[in-house]
Amino acid sequence: MASEFYNLSAKTLQGKEVPMEEYKGKVVLVVNTASKCGLTPQYEGLEKLYREHKDEGLVILGFPCNQFGNQEPGGRKEIEEGCLINYGVSFPMFDKVDVNGDNTHPVFKYLKSNLGGLFGSRIKWNFTKFLIGPDGKPVKRFAPITKPEKIEPYIEKLLAKKSS
């Protein structure tokens, strides 16, 4: 049975609608991001993870969000430039979304309903991370303060399972 995750889609920063089905068979890390947050330097760790494991089947999906302390106030162009210039981000970045409330993006609605956190399903802050297996099933949720390198063992385990 196909995962509901693959029925969802999101718009990239360039305005292109991308079906999550495009990531079928890959290990996916979904992150709500912000460019003016104390945790923003995590972009570096995320990019490092992506570069080291993308050829094995890892994809990181960044979703800018301005719901926490107004830390992502810019538009598409500013977000894209900030990610590229400051952190060399080459993984897919999507349009700004809401991760809580009435306008929660469907990707986050799905992930939160499958992987509740310490505060119920609500996302508490920027850089909350959701790891999805190659079958499209949510595997684990990581707190905003969890550094990307701490997630690597989980990613490697899923990648190893994928290739066996």
Residue pairs with C-beta under 8 A, 6 or more apart in sequence:
2 136
3 135
3 136
3 137
4 110
4 136
5 20
5 28
5 107
5 110
5 132
5 136
5 137
5 138
6 19
6 20
6 21
6 23
6 24
6 136
7 20
7 21
8 19
8 20
8 106
8 107
8 110
9 17
9 18
9 19
9 20
10 17
10 18
10 20
10 61
10 63
10 94
10 95
10 97
10 105
10 107
11 17
11 18
11 94
11 95
12 18
12 92
12 93
12 94
12 95
13 64
13 76
13 79
13 80
13 93
13 94
13 95
14 76
14 80
15 76
15 95
18 92
18 94
20 28
20 107
20 136
23 59
23 61
24 136
25 57
25 134
25 162
26 57
26 58
26 59
26 134
27 53
27 57
27 58
27 59
27 131
27 132
27 133
27 134
27 155
27 158
27 159
27 162
28 58
28 59
28 60
28 61
28 131
28 132
29 46
29 49
29 58
29 59
29 60
29 61
29 129
29 130
29 131
29 132
29 151
29 155
30 61
30 63
30 107
30 108
30 111
30 129
30 130
30 132
31 46
31 60
31 61
31 62
31 63
31 127
31 128
31 129
31 130
32 63
32 64
32 65
32 97
32 99
32 108
32 123
32 126
32 127
32 128
33 40
33 43
33 62
33 63
33 64
33 65
33 72
33 83
33 93
33 126
33 127
34 40
34 64
34 65
34 66
34 68
34 71
34 72
34 126
34 127
35 64
35 71
35 72
35 74
35 78
35 79
35 82
35 83
35 86
36 71
36 72
36 73
37 68
37 69
37 71
37 72
37 125
37 126
37 127
39 125
39 126
39 127
39 144
39 145
40 71
40 87
40 126
41 87
42 127
42 147
42 148
43 83
43 86
43 87
43 89
44 87
45 147
45 148
45 149
46 60
46 62
46 89
46 91
46 148
47 87
47 88
47 89
47 90
47 91
48 148
48 149
49 58
49 60
49 148
49 149
49 151
49 152
49 155
50 58
50 59
50 60
50 90
50 91
51 90
53 155
53 156
53 159
54 91
56 159
56 162
56 163
57 134
57 159
57 162
57 163
58 155
58 159
59 91
59 92
60 91
60 92
61 91
61 92
61 94
62 83
62 89
62 91
62 92
62 93
62 94
63 93
63 94
63 96
63 97
63 99
63 105
63 107
63 108
64 72
64 79
64 93
64 94
64 95
64 96
64 97
65 72
65 96
65 97
65 98
65 99
65 126
66 72
66 73
66 96
67 98
67 99
67 100
67 101
68 125
68 126
71 126
72 79
72 96
72 126
74 82
75 96
76 95
76 96
79 93
79 96
80 93
83 89
83 93
97 104
97 105
97 107
97 108
98 104
98 105
98 108
99 105
99 108
99 112
99 123
99 128
100 108
100 122
100 123
104 112
108 123
110 138
111 130
111 132
111 138
111 141
112 121
112 122
112 123
113 121
114 137
114 138
115 130
115 138
115 140
115 141
116 141
117 123
117 124
117 128
117 141
117 143
118 124
118 143
124 143
124 144
125 144
126 144
127 144
127 145
128 141
128 142
128 143
128 144
129 141
129 142
129 146
129 148
129 151
130 138
130 140
130 141
130 142
131 138
131 139
131 140
131 141
131 142
131 151
131 154
131 155
131 158
132 138
132 139
133 139
133 158
133 161
134 158
134 161
134 162
139 154
139 158
140 154
142 150
142 151
